[in-house]
Amino acid sequence: METTPVKPRELYAEILRIIAAFSVVFQHTVTSAWYNIPVRTDEWITLNFYNSIARFGVGVFIMISGAFMLSPRYAHPPEKILGKNLTRILLLLVFWVVIYGTVNTLVAGGTFKDIFATPFLLFTKPPTHLWFLYTIAGLYILTPPMRVFTEHASHRMVLYVIGIFFCFGLVLPMVNHLLERLADFTLYKNIRIQGCTTFAGFYLTGFYISHYGLKPLARKILYLSAVASWAFAFVSSTYFSIDRSKPNEYFLGNFQPTTFLIAAAIFCFFCERYRGVLTTNRRLTFVSACMLGVYLIHPLFIKLFYGLELSLLTPHPIVVVPVVAAAVFAVSLLVTALFRPISFFKRFF
């Protein structure tokens, strides 16, 4: 029997989607316990270590999207972006808001009336991890004018805009936070240019690295900065958490220069390692296509883990966390792989 040939796809992006999705599952597995145990324990320090190494996933996902959605090499007319891409995201939002709303309502002992009201959670209180879909929807809305910029701007101008985002959207807010904590001093609020704090900076960075690349020296500086960023984030989050006797994730957030540099370094490494390499590996491309579904469904299996009265702390999180994260990822992938071949369900995974 003849099979439909697989369209060649960029190998680096296929690999990165899988790595980014696993990092998100890993992070959510860790933080399911990270917030709830005393910070002055070996178990919490272990969880914080794992938490600090798994925060790059969302940034990498957005950089991948920017690499393709903003590149002149790929045709994305406004009618396709707003009519197809955005519509799919909105369908995903409605479907998964209803699914999670129904599950949470049933677990809480709610009524059928409460279940019928779940679509309204889309505007009031959607499941926490679905914030990512709202962000992607916003980026799709911004994509047509951003493509006008990337199609006509020089690489120096693109880098200039990324520099504005990095300095005013990431570095200055962190500097201000440190000054408030350590010196009881606050920068004048308008120095920070609040509008620069946006995922569009990640989006544009993905385009820049994939389209223009970085010279060897710049790559080395980026990789060293990423390692230093991880060390700073881990030490800072540990110090301030212990100092305040409660978990502090400020330095692990998406809008920190440390997280951005780690995500950019990982994206850059795979992009440069496999630049120009295409793949028609059917299994790889199928697994990569399942990663959005894995992202959307995995919290259900983390809930199931705790519903079975299991714990990440026994015998010790250093062993249990990777095992549980791998299991949640594998089950999420299996369920997604079972549903995607069904035409009706494919649009929701």
N, C-alpha and C positions, 0 to 999 in steps of 0.2 A: 504494500500500500504506500502510495506517495504521500509525503508529508509536506506541508507548506514550508518553504525555505524561511529561515530566520533572517530578518533584516540585520545587517551588520550594525553593531552598537559599540560605542566607546567603552573599552575595557575598564579604564580607570573608574568611570562612573558606576559601572555595574558592581565592581568590588566595593567602592566607597558606600553605596547604598546599604549593602549588607553590613559593613562595619559600623556605619552610623546607626542603623536600626538596632543592632545588638548593644551598642553603647547606651542607647536610650532605655532598652529593656533592663540592662544591667543597672543603670542609674536608678530607675524606678523601683527595682528590687531592693537596692541598698536603702533608698530613702523611705521605703515602707517601714523600716525600723529605726532609721537614723534619727528621726525627730523624737523618738519615744523612750530612749534609754539615757541614763546619766552620762554626762560628757566626760566625767573623770573615771572612765573605765577603759580597760584594754579593748573590750568589744566595740565601744564607740570609736576609739581611735582607729581601729581596723576598718569600721564602716566609713569613717571620714576619709581614710586613705583611698578606699575603693570609690567613694563619691567623687573625690578630686580628680580621678583619672578617667571618669566616664562622662564628663560634662560637654564634650565637644560635638555630640551627635546632632543636635538641632542645627548648630552652626554649619556643619558639613552638609546636612540635607539642603539648607537654603543656598549654600554655595553651589551645589550641584544644579539646583534649579536655575540660579543666575547664569551658570555657564552655558546652559542651553537656551533659556528664554530670552537672554539679552544679546546673544551672539548673532551678528549679521549672516553667519554661515547657515543658520537654520531659519526657515520661513515660519514666522509667527505673526501673521497679520492680526490687527485688532479684532476682527470678527471671529477669528479662531480662538484667540485668548479669552475674549469676553463671552463668546457664545458656546465654546466647548470646554476649555480648561476651567473657567470660573464656574460654569454650570455643574461640572462634575464635583467640584469642591463643595458647592452648596448642597448637592444631593447627598454627599458623604456626611456633611454636617447634620442634616435632618435625620438621616437613617440612624447614625450612631448616637445622636442625642436621644432618640426614641428608645433605642436598644438599652443604653445605660440607664436612662430614666426609668424604664420598665423594670430592669433588674434591681435597681436600688429601691424602687417602690415596693416590689415584692419582698425583698429582704427586710425592709422596714415595716412590713405588715400593712401596706397601704391598700386602698380600695381600687376598684375598676375606674372610678371617677378620677382618682389620682393618676392612673395609667393613661387615660385619655387626655390628661392635661400635660403629658410629658413633652409634646412638641413645643410648648411655650418656654421650656427650659432653654431653647435655642437663644432666647432674648434675655433670660434672667440668670440662670445658673447651670450652664452646660458642664459636662464632666471635665475635670481639670485638664487632662492631657489634650483635649480637643482645641485648646487655645491655638495649637499649631495650625489647624485648618483655617481659623480666622486670619492668622498671619499670612498664610499662603494666598488666601483670597484677596487680602489687601495688596500683596505684592503683584498679583495678577492684574489688579485694577491699575496699578502704577506702571506696569510693564510697557504698554504702548508708548507713553512719553519717554520712559527710560531707554527704550530701543532707539528712539530718535537721537538721544544723546550718545549712546554707545556706537551707533552707526556713523556718526559724524565727528565725534570728539577724538583728539589725539590720545595716545596712551598716557602722555604726561598729564593731560587734563583729567582723565579717568583716575589716575593715581592721586591727583590733587584732591578730588572729591573724596576718595577713600581716606586720604590723610585728614581731611576735615572731620569726617565721621570718627576716625580713630582718636584724634586729639580732643575734640569737643564733646563727642558722644560717649567715649569710653574712659579716656585717661583723666580728664578733669573731674568728672563725677567721682572716680575712685580717689583722686587726690583730696577732694573735698571731704569725702567720707573719712579718710584717714586723719585729716586735720581736725574734724569734729570729734573723733574718738580719742586722739592722742594729744591734741593741743587746745581743745575747746575753742576752735576758731573755724569760721565759716566763710567761704568765698562768696563774693557778690553773685547772686543767683544768675544774672544775665551774662556773666562771663562764660557760663557753661553751655550756652546756646542749646536749650532743651530739645529743639527740633532735630538735632543731629543724632539723637539716641533712637535709632530705627534699624530694623532688620534689613532695610534697603542697603545698608553698608555691607552686610554679609553677602547679599545678593550681587552687588556690584563687584565685590572682591572675587567671587567665584568666576564671574565673567573675565575679570582682568587676568587672573592667574591662568585660566584655561586658554584665553585668546592670545595674550602677549607672553606669558611665561615670566620666569624670573632668572636672572643671571646666576651663575654658580655661587658667587660671593653673597648675593642677596639671599639665596636659598640657605646657605650655611648660617647666616645671621638669623634668619627666620626660625630655623630648627633650634639653634641655641636659645633664642628668645622663648620658644615654646617650652623647652625643658626648664628654663629659669622661671617661666610663668607658672608651670605646674608646681614647682617647689614653693614659690611665693604663695600661691593660692592655698596649698595644703597647710603650710606653716601658719599663715594668717588666719585661716578658718579655724584651725585647731586652737591657736592662741586666744582669739576673741571668744570662742565658744567656752573654753575653760575659764577665761577671765569673767564672763558673764554667767557662767554655770547653766548655759542653755545653748543648743545648736545655733550656729551663725553661718548662714550660707551666702552671705553677701559676696564674698570673694570667689564664689563658685558660680555666680549667676551668668546668664547669657550675655548681658551687657557689661562685661568686665573686659579690660584689655587682655587679661590673662587668658580667658576662655577664647576670645577671638583669635589670639596668636596661636593657641594650641590647635584650634579648628583649621586655621589657615595653613599651618604647617603640615597637618595630616592631609588636607586636601591637596596642597602643593606637592607633597612627596609622591602620592599616587598619580597625580596628573602628569608630573614630569617623568616618573618611572615608566608610564605606559602611554606617553603622548603619541598620538597618531596610530595607536594599536587598536584595531577593531576586532570584535569577537562575534562569532555566530554560534557559540556554544549554547545549545538549547537549554540545558539544565541551569547554567549560570544565569542566563537572561530571564528564565522563568522564576528562579529564586529571587533575583533582584527585583522583578516586577511584583513579587509578593511582599516586599518590605513595607509598603504603606499599610497593607492589611495587618502585618505583624504589629506595626505601631498602634493601629487603631484598636486591636482586639486584646493585646497582651495584658492590660490592667484587669480584665476579667479573670485571668488565670492567677494573677497575684492575689486577687480577692479570694479565689478558690483555695490557694495555699493557706491563707489564714483561716478560711472557713473550715479547713481540716484540722485546725488548732495546732499547726506546725509553727516552728520558730526558726529564724535565721541565726539565733544565738547559741543553739545547741547542736553539736558539741562546741563549735566556735565559728564565728562568721568568716574567718579567714578561709575556711574550707566550704562552708555551707553556701555562702553568697554566690560564688561562681557556679556551683552545681545547680542551685535553684534558678539563677538567671539563665543558664544554658537550657534547663528544662522548660522554663516559661517560653523562651525564644523558640525552642524546637516544637512545642505544642502549638504555639501561635502560628508558626510557619506551616505546620501540618494542616491545621484547620483552614488557613488561608488557601493553601494549595488545593484542598478539597473543594472549596467554594468557587475559586476563580474560573475553573473550566465551565461552570454553569453560567450561561449567558446572562440570566437575570441578576445573579449575585455578583458577577464580575465587576459591575459598576460600583459596588459598595466595598470592595477590597483592593 
